Amino acid sequence: MKKILFVCLGNICRSPLAEGVARKYIEENGLDLYIDSAGTSNWHEGETPCDDSVRVAGNYGVDISAQRSRPITKEDIEKFDCVVAMDEENRKNLENFGFTKIYKLGDFGGYDGENVPDPYFFKGFEGFEKVFKMVERCVEDLLERKCS
């Protein structure tokens, strides 16, 4: 079974959305994949995803409310076949931590390597909508092309 880890900075916005979208896609398509998410920092360890991420995911039938933030670990390096960073800074942090098999989510879904922006820094809920749609498109393409 392939194992996929989605990674952002705090593991409360983008990577929980990616994990939730992936879980829903896997369930709907009967795939045998293990999915998790983590952050490159431990700032929010043990916290649930931010309220707006939970809300936007719920609007699209994705429940991420039970997820809990966790930082990346050395064990993750060996455990996961497919590690997916939300932006270039996350990718560099993963590389510096020791990961070697790293994808960037924006390399999928026709986004030509764009960073998935952190909606936490947008004003209002509209940023979360934009990020969710980007994450959904990229995750589905990733699962179809690389990890399924």
N, C-alpha and C positions, 0 to 999 in steps of 0.2 A: 504494500500500500504506500503510495506517495504521500509525503507529508509537506504541507505548505505553511509557511509562517509569513504573515503580513506585518510590516513594521513601520511605525511613525515615531514621532518624538515622545509623546506622553502616553500613547495607547488609550486615549479617551475620545478621539474624533475619527480620524481617517482609517486607521488600521482596524478598529472595531467595525466600522462600516464595511470594509473589505471582507473581514471575516464573516460578517452576517450575510452579505450578498453571496459569498462563496458557499456558505452552508445551505442557503436556500437553493442555489443553482444545483448543487450536488444532490440534494434531496429530490428536486424535481426531475433530475436526469439520471438518477440511480447510479451515481459514480461512487467509487470506493477510494475516498481521499480523506486524510486527516488534516484538519484546518485549525490554526491558532493565530493569535496576534500578540504583539509585544511592543514595548517602547524602547528607544535607545536611552531613555532616562528612567529614573525611578520616582519621579516627582509625584506621580498619581497612583503609586502602587496600592492595589487593593480597591481602588475606586471604581464605580460604574462609569460607563461612557457618559459624556456630557449630555445634559438634557436635550439640547437641540439635535444631537446625533441620534439619540433614542427616538425623538419625535419624527425626524425626517425618515429614518429607517422604517418606523411604524407606518408612516404614510404610504410606503411601498410594500407593506406586508412582510417586513423583515424585523424580527424581534432581537434586539441586541441588549436588552435590559439586564440580562443575567450575567453578562460578561464582566470580568474584573481586570483592571489594568495590571500588567506585570512588566518588569524590565527583561530585556534579553539576557540570556545566560550562556556560559561557555558550553553547557550541555546542548543548547540549541544548535550549535555549529555542526555537531555530528547527527543530531536527531532529524533535521529537516533537509529534504531534497531540493526544495524550492523556497528561497527566501526573497521576499518582494518588498522593496523599499518604496515609500510614498514620494520621496523627493531625493534630490542629489545629496543634500546634507545627510539624510538618513543613510543613503548608500555609502557615503564616505565613512560615517561612524561605524557602520556594520563592517566595512573592510578593515578599519583600524582595530576593531574588536577581535577580528580573526576570521570572519566569514569570507568565503571565496566564491560561492555559487549564488550571486546576487542578481536579481532582476530589478528593474524600476517599473512600477505599475504603469506609468505614462508611456512606456515603450509599446504598450498594447492598446487596442481599441482605436487606432488611427490618430493617436495624439502626438506622434513623432517625438517621443522622449520628454514631453512636458512634465513638470513637477505637478503632483496633485497638491493644490494649495491647501493650506491649513485653514479650515473654516472658522476656527476659534478666533482668528484675527479679522474676520469680516464683520462689518456692521450689519446686524439683522439676520433674519433667517434665510434670506435669499442665497447667501453663500453656501449654506448647508445643502440647499437644493441643488446648486450647481455642482458641488463636490460629490454629492450622492450620485447624480447622473453620470459624472465622469468615472467614478469608482465602479459603478455597475457595469458600464460599457467595457472598461478595461479588464475587470475581473472575469467577465464572461469570455472575452477574447483570450485572456491568459489561460483559462481553464480549457478552452477548446483547442488551443494551439500548443501549449507547453506542458501542462501539468495533468492532463487527463489521460 
